Amino acid sequence: MKYVLWVLQVVLALFFISIVATRYLTPWEEYIANPLTAWAVAIPPVILLIISILEVLGAIGLILPAAMRIMPELTAWAAAGLFLTMFVAGIFHVVRGEFDLILPIVIWASLSAFVAYGRFVLKPIPPRAQAVVA
C-alpha cells in the first residue's frame, strides 16, 4: 500500500504543478481561448493567484514532508487540502454549467481523498526517529 500511495502522491504533485505551470507559462489570450480553461476569465486574477499558490504548496506538501519524514502528517493534510480545492472547483463548474469538466475533477478529487485517507489511516508515515541525547 505504501508504494501505491507514493505513486499517487507523485502523480498528484506532478499534475498540480503542471496545472499551475500551464496557467502561467501559456500566454493569457491563448489560455482563455481554450474551451477547457476559458473559465479563468470568471475569476479575479488575485483569486486565481491564491488558488495557484495553494496548488503548488499542496504539491510540495505531498512529497517533501513524507520524503524528509519531518512532520509527515503534513502530507495527509496537503492531500486533504487538494481534495478541498478540487471539491470547490467542482461546485464552481457545476454552477457555471461546465459539466464536461466535472469527470476529471471528480477523478483528481478522489485520488487526493484516497491519499489523504491512506496517509491518515491506512499507512501513515512515521516521523524520523529523534536522536537520544544522554
C-alpha positions, 0 to 999 in steps of 0.5 A: 500500500505504501508504494501505491500511495507514493505513486499517487502522491507523485502523480498528484504533485506532478499534475498540480504543478503542471496545472499551475505551470500551464496557467502561467507559462501559456500566454493569457489570450491563448489560455482563455481561448481554450474551451477547457480553461476559458473559465479563468476569465470568471475569476479575479486574477488575485483569486486565481493567484491564491488558488495557484499558490495553494496548488503548488504548496499542496504539491510540495506538501505531498512529497517533501514532508513524507520524503524528509519524514519531518512532520509527515502528517503534513502530507495527509493534510496537503492531500486533504487540502487538494481534495478541498480545492478540487471539491470547490472547483467542482461546485464552481463548474457545476454552477457555471454549467461546465459539466464536461469538466466535472469527470476529471475533477471528480477523478483528481478529487478522489485520488487526493481523498484516497491519499489523504485517507491512506496517509491518515489511516491506512499507512501513515508515515512515521516521523524520523526517529529523534536522536537520544541525547544522554 
